[in-house]
Amino acid sequence: MWPFRRQRKPNPRKMMKKIIVGLIIGGAIGSIIGKKLVDEKDEEFDDESLD
């Protein structure tokens, strides 16, 4: 019943797993946002070329 918990050693496998999962999720989000931005720029470019 000690008020402070004992700190455990960080597990390198868990840390690598979290990093890999973060990269995958970050890449997916970046891909979605990038596609949206590219589509918006394409629409602007198409509108300008019609003028």
C-alpha positions, 0 to 999 in steps of 0.5 A, a space after each residue: 500500500 505504498 502511494 508510489 508505484 514502482 516504475 517498470 522497465 520499458 518493453 522495447 517490443 511494445 515501444 516498437 509496436 506503438 511506433 509502427 502503429 503510429 506511423 501506419 495511422 499517421 501515413 493513412 491520415 496524411 494520405 487522406 488529407 493529401 488526396 483532398 488537397 490535391 483534388 481541390 487544387 486540380 479543381 482550381 486548375 481546371 476552372 482556371 484553364 476553362 477561362 
